[in-house]
Amino acid sequence: MAKAQVLGGRRGGILLTAQQGTGRVLGVQLLAPQVAEVIQTAALAVRFGLTVHDLATGVPVYPTIGEGLRLAALECLSRL
């Protein structure tokens, strides 16, 4: 998370749970300072059945804390 590093914060994490095979986002757990910036995107991803591919290929404003969600999706995508 580039913005988190700029702000001096390196604590926290994002746990993204996706359905094996389809990559549909089933849940997101967020624990970090200023994570309120990401909650809306995570909630919409679950509510509307987005996939980790959708999150990984989205274009977040840079730098932003929300970029961490994209990075988590990329990591999850590599494991599906």
HELIX and SHEET records of a PDB file:
HELIX    1   1 ALA A    2  VAL A    6  1                                   5    
HELIX    2   2 ALA A   36  ARG A   47  1                                  12    
HELIX    3   3 VAL A   52  THR A   57  1                                   6    
HELIX    4   4 GLU A   67  ARG A   79  1                                  13    
SHEET    1   A 2 GLY A  13  ALA A  18  0                                        
SHEET    2   A 2 VAL A  25  LEU A  31 -1                                        
END                                                                             
